[in-house]
Amino acid sequence: MKYVFCTCIFTFLSSIFNSAYTQDLYYSSGISDLIVSAKQDGSGSPTTLFDSSDGIDNPRGVAADLTNNKIYWSDLLDNDIKVGNLDGSGSATVLFSGLDLPTNIAIDPINNKIYWSEATNSTSDRIMVGNLDGSGSPSVVFSNVDARGIVVDATNAKLYWAEVNNDNIKSGNSDGSGVPVILFNNATDGISKPYGLAVDLVNSKIYWSEINAGGNGNNRIAMGNLDGSGSPTVLFDNPTDGVNNPREIAINTNTNEIFWTEIGSDAIKSGNIDGSGSPTTLFSSLNRPIGLTISGHFVLPVNLVDFTVKEEQNKVRLEWFTLSEQNNKKFEIEYSFTGRDFEKLGEVEGSGTTFENQRYSFSHYISSYSGNLYYRLKQIDYDGRFGYSPVISIYLNNENGKKGKLYPNPSALGKVTLELPELNGLDIQVSVYDILGKLLFDDVEIQSQGPGIFELDFSRLGRGTFIIKTSQGNFYSFEKLVIQ
């Protein structure tokens, strides 16, 4: 059996683990040319991290990278993206220059990317992307999008953005492929002048602010389903709650709070994420606060420092290592043929709360499959909250390995016989995928013809090539089936 294995390592520093539970707000002040940190509970006084002496000129979007302890912001009038240390030490550095009115930004530390929107003077408004370390040249992801608030979902390779003048909330692939999808708009959903944006991947919700621009706009904070289904819900508005020209927003799903900046009241406010109760003014007299982000946004409550995959005889072995854990109930192991659509393989019990090193492993018993397989961990807390690890992959070449017999193949009628001596009884699961790895169905009719011999009915399929997955416990077999 030939095989190639890859070992992938990623690191979350110990300080990140702690900061997820003592989160700070970071905001920009456009008039005062400041990047500022403040406690999310409103205690104490805000702390200036960077000011005009660091070359700041009308800052807008901000994003905190807790993996590398950096903070990023866009300078509208300098037409650049800058970066500095999260604690304000040292000097700010220009990451990308010569831009065209950069406004809001979002970062993807997992894939080393930074995205920003440009309200351009010379060309159509657009979304750009560059490397998080400033290397290389930025490129256009989407044009003609009139974007302001922007969010990146690294796990699912998606972007979400608010189009302030087109009155749309949209999503698209983070690599710029395909056509963007309108999730909510003015004609159907009544939204007007959306600006700030935040996404809750755990509960599949999207939040946005709607500004008041020259008397236009709804002056409110709203929420909708992440897939665009249903109607939006108004959480806080001007007549009832005193919302006054909101800009950027941020959410904390640990405390179930939503935060926003208001240039109409020069304040940062917070409220319950479900819209119950009344908003609270955390900080006032801030002189036009605009950009806003919250620390801990990318953090899992587990300090995971190593995640590897390698092939052993008739199986793929996954191993991972944690330095500390808090409230960790379990890990679910998921796999995919494509790196997009994942299925659960099994689970491993977590260690609750511990500050000692923990090692874990899981074996994926697999037969007769050649190609790429992708894996990720889903870490689940005792309170039901969860997050995902980065995706790792391995290429299997089982052309000389143990294979089941699937015949006749090609098949004219779709009724075939499968011989796999490793399987016993009828408690097996047979699933059918297309050639790209998309699950078509998993309710295949099975009849036993003797020990390890099964008759399978795929007559509902049309012509084409399909992947047949047969599983029992931790054992998996994959065969290609051609139906003529």
N, C-alpha and C positions, 0 to 999 in steps of 0.2 A: 504494500500500500504506500503510495506516495502522499506526502502531505507537506503543507507549509503552515507555520503558525506565526501569529503576531502577538506581541506583548505590548499592551497599551497601559500607560500609567498617567493618572491625573491626581492633582493635589489640592486640597482645601486646607489652609493654614488653621492652626488652633484658634487664633484670634477670631476667625470667621465664625467658628462654632459658638463662641461666647457672644459675638456681636448680634447674632440672630435673636437674642433675648434681651438685649439692651440697645434697641435700635435707635438710630438718629435720623433726623431729616436733614437733607441738604438742599439749599435753594439758591437761586441767583436773584440779584437785585439789579434790574436794568438801568435805573437812573443813577444809583450809587456805585455801579461797577464793582459789585462784590459777589464772591462765592462764600456761602455761609453755612455753618452747621448749627443744629439746634436739637434739643431733646423732643422726642415725639409726644411726650406727655405735657409739654408746655412749661416744664420747670426750668429755672435758671434763665440766663440770658443767652441769646445767639452768639456764636463765636465766628469772627471773620477768619476765613482760611486764606483767601487771596483777594487782592484789591487792585486799584489802578496802577500801583507801583509794580505789579506783576504783568502789566501790559493788557489788562482787561479793558474792553471797550464794548459796552452794551451786551452783557452775557445773556443768553436765553436758556437753551436746554442744558440739563445737568444729568449725569449718570455716575453712580458709584460702583467701582469694581472692587469687591471685597476680596477676591482671589489674590489680587496683586496690590491691594491697599492704595488704589489710585482713584482720583475723581476727574471726570472729563466734562468739558463744557464747550458750547459754541459761542463765539463772539460775533455778533451780527455785523458790527461796523468794521471790525478787523478782517472779516471774511475768513475766519480760520477756526479750527478745532484745537483746543488746548488741553493739557493734562498736567496734574500735579499730585503730590502725595495727599492721601486722604486726611491726614492730620494737619495739613497746611504747612508742613516743614519744607524747606528748600524753595526752589523757584519753579514757576510754571514753564512748560515746554510747549512749543507749537508742534502739533501732530500733523496737521494738513493746513496748507495756506492756499491763497488764490482761489477761494471758493466764491459762491455767489449767494450771499445772504443766508448763511446756515441758521436754522432755527432750532428745532427740537432734535434730540439724539437718543439712541438706544444702543446698548452694548451686548455682545454675545461673547463672554469670556471663554466659553467652552471651545468655540471655533475661532477665537482670536479675531473677531470682527466688530466694527463699529458702524452704525447706520445713522444717517442724519437726513433731515428734510431741508430743502433749499427753496426759499421764496424768491426766485431769480429775477434779476433785472433784464438780462439779455436773452434768456431762453425760457422755455416752459418750466413751471415748477416741477420739482423732481425729488426722488429719494436716491441717496448715494450710499456707497459702502466702501470701506477701506479696512486695512489691517489694524488691529488694535494697538500694535507697537509702532504704527506710523510708516512701516516699510511699504515700498511699492507706490503705485498711483491709485487714487480712488476711481471707482467706475459707477456708471448710472445703473440703478436697479429698475426703477420705473420712472417714466416721464409723464407730463400732463396729468399730475395727480394732485396738485394743490395741497400737499400734505403739511400738517403741523405736528400734532402729537403722533408718536410712533413707538411701537412695541415690537420686540423680536421674541419669538418662541423658538428657542434653539432646539428643543426636543423634536418638534414637528416641522422644523425648517419653514416657519411661517412668519410673515410680517403683518401687522395690523396698523392702520393709520386713520387719522381724522382729516377730512378735507374741509377746511374752514369756509371757503367760498362756494364750493360745490354742494355743501350740506350733505356730505356722505360719510359713513364709516365703512372702510374697505379692508379686505385682506388679500394677500397674494403670497406666492412662494418667495422665500428669502433670497433665492438665486436669480430672481427676475423672470423665471420661465412662466409660461402660461399667461392667462388673462386675469387681472384682479377681479374680485367678487365684491359686489355691493352688499353689505350686511344690513345697513339701515340708511334711510335717506329722508329727504324732506317730504316728498310726495306721498309716500306710504306711511312714514312713521312720525312726521312732524318735527324732525330735528332741524335746528337752525344754528349755524355758525359753531360746529363742534371744533374743539381745540385740543385740550388735554386728553390723554388716553391711558388706561391701565387695564391689565388683563389678569384674571384669576383662573389659571389653568386647572386648579383643583376642582373648582365648582363650575367650570365652563361658562364664566361670565365675563363681560367686557363693560368697562365703565368709561364715561367721558364727561367733559365739561362743555357747556354751550355758552359762549361769551356774549357780551353786549357790545356790538361794534356800531357806533353812530346811531343808536336806537334800534339796530337790527340784532336779532339773536334772542334766544330764550332765557339767558341768564339763569342757568340751572346746572345741576349735577344729575346724570341719568345713568341707567344700567340696562343691558340687554343680554340675551343668550349669545354665546360666543359663535355659534353657527348661524346667527342672524334670524333664527326662528322666533315666532311670537312677536309681541309688541314691546317697545322699551318701557321701562318704569322710571318715573321721575322720583329721585330720592330727596333732593332739596332744591328749592327754587327761590326766587326773589320775593314774591308777595308773602309767602308763608315763613320762610327761613332767613330772609335777608341776604341771600347770595348776591354778590355785587361784582359782576364782571370777572368770573373765575378764569384762570389760565390752566397751568399744569396740575395734574392730580397724581396721587400715589395711594396704594392700598397696603394694609398689613393684615394678612389673613390669619396671623396668630392671634391678634387682638380684635379682629373683625371691625377694623376702622378704615375710613377713607379720609384722605387729606387733600387739601387744595390751596393754591395761592389765589388771592384776589387783588387785582390792581385797582378795583373800585374802592376798596376799603383799606388798601395797603396792609393786608393781614394774611396769616396762614390759619386756616380753620380745619376742624375735623368733625366727623359725624359717624354714626353707626353705619356699617357697610350695607345694612338692609334698609336704611332710610328712616328707621324709627328714632323717636326723640328729636331734639333740636341740635343744631351744630354748636360747636364750642370754638371760640376764638383762642388760639394758642399763643400767637404773637401778633402784635399790632405795630403801627408806625414804622413799617419796614421799607417804605419808599419804593413802591412798584416791584414787589416780588413776582417773578414769572416762572422760571424753571423750578422743578421739584422732583426729588427722588428720595427713597427711603433705603437705609442699609438693611441687609438681610434678605433682600428680594430674591437672590439667587441661591439662598443657603438651605441645605438640608440639615436636619438636626443630628447628623451623623458625620463625623470627621473621617471621611473615606480617603485613603491615601494611595491605594493600589488596587487595580482591577485588571486581571489578566485572563487570557484564554489560550488554550493549546489543545492539540489533538493527541489523544492516546488511542490505544487499540479499540476500535469500534465505539469510541465515545469522544466527546469534547468536554474538557474539564475547565470549569470556571473557578477562579480563586480571587478573593478580595480580602482586604485588610483595613481595619479601622483603628484609629488612635483613641477615640472617645465616642460615646453615644449618649443621647438623651431621649427618653421616652420611646425607644425604638422597639416596636412590636415584632416586625419581621421584614424580610426581603422577599419580594417576588421576582423570579427570574423569567425574563421574557425574551423571545427570539423572533426573527423575521428573515424572510428571503431577500427583501428589498431595502431594509433599513428604514422603512416608513411604517408599514402595518405590522404591529407586534402582537404576539400571542403569549399567554402565560404558559410556562413550562412546569413550574413547581415553585416551592417556597422554602425558605430557611428561617428558623426562628431567630429573632434578634436578641440582644442582651439587655434590653431595658435601658437603664441609665448606668453607665460605667465610664470610668476614666482610665481603664486599663486596655491594653492592646487586645484586639479580638481578630481571629482569623476564621474565614468561612470558605466553603467550597461547595460545588454542585456539579454533578456529572450528567451530561446530556448523552444518553446512549443512542447512537444513530448508525444506521446501516445504509449502504448503497446510495449515498448522495454525493454528487460532485457540484461544486459551486460555492458561492459566498453565503455565509450565515452571519447574522448580526445579533448581538446580545446587548441587553441593558438590565439594570437593577431598578426595581421599583421599591423604594424604602417607605414603609408605612408606620406611622405613629400609633400609639394606643388610642388617641382621640380621632383616628381616621384620616388625618392629614397625611399627604404623601408627596414624594418628589422622585425624579428620575436621575440616574447617573448618565454620563455621556455614553454613547453607543460605541462598542468595540466590535471588530469583525474578524473572521477567519475564513481562509479559503481551503476547502476540502477537495481532495482529488482521490475519489474512491473507485477509480476505474478498474482496479484490480482487487477491490475488497469484496466482502461477502455481500451477495445480492439475493433478493428474493426473485422468484420467477413469476412473471405476470404474462399470461398468454390467453388467447392469441393477441399479439401486439406487433403490428397494428391490428385494430379490431374494427369490424364493419358494423356490428350491432351494439357495441358497448358493454356486452356481457363477457366478463373475463374471469379467469381463475388466478388466484394468488397463492403461491407456496412460500411460507416462511416458517421453518421449523422452530424458530424462537418463540412463536406465539402459541398459547394454549387457551382453549375455550373460546367463547363468543364475546367476552368482555373486552373487545377491541374497538378502537375508534378509527374510522376511515374518513379522511377529508380530501376534498378536491380543490386544487388551485389552478389558476391559469399560468401561463409560462412566465408571467411577470411576478408571480408570487401572491396574487390576490385570491383570498378565499372565496370560492364559489358556493360550496355547500358542504355539510358534514353529516348528513343523514342518509348515508349510503346503505342500501339494502344488502345484508350479509347473510350468507348461508354456509354452514360448515359442511365440508365434504370429507372430513377426517382430521386427524391431528395435524395442525399447521397448514391446512389446505382450506381455502375459502373461495366461494363464488360471489363475485361482486357485480352489481348492476349499475352501469353508468349510461344507460340508454337515454337518459334525459339530456345528455350532452350532445352538442352538434359536432361538426368536424373540427379537428384541431389537435394541438398537442397540450397535454395537461400533466400536472404533477400530482401523484397520488401519495398521500401520507397515511401510513398505517402505524398506530401507536397502541401500546399496552404498558401501563405504568410509566417507567422512565425510558422504555425502548421505543425507538422511532425508525421507520423505514420509509424511504422515498423512492418512487419509481416513476419514470416517464411513460405515459400512455398516449399513443396516437390513435385517434378515431378517424376513419376515412369515410 
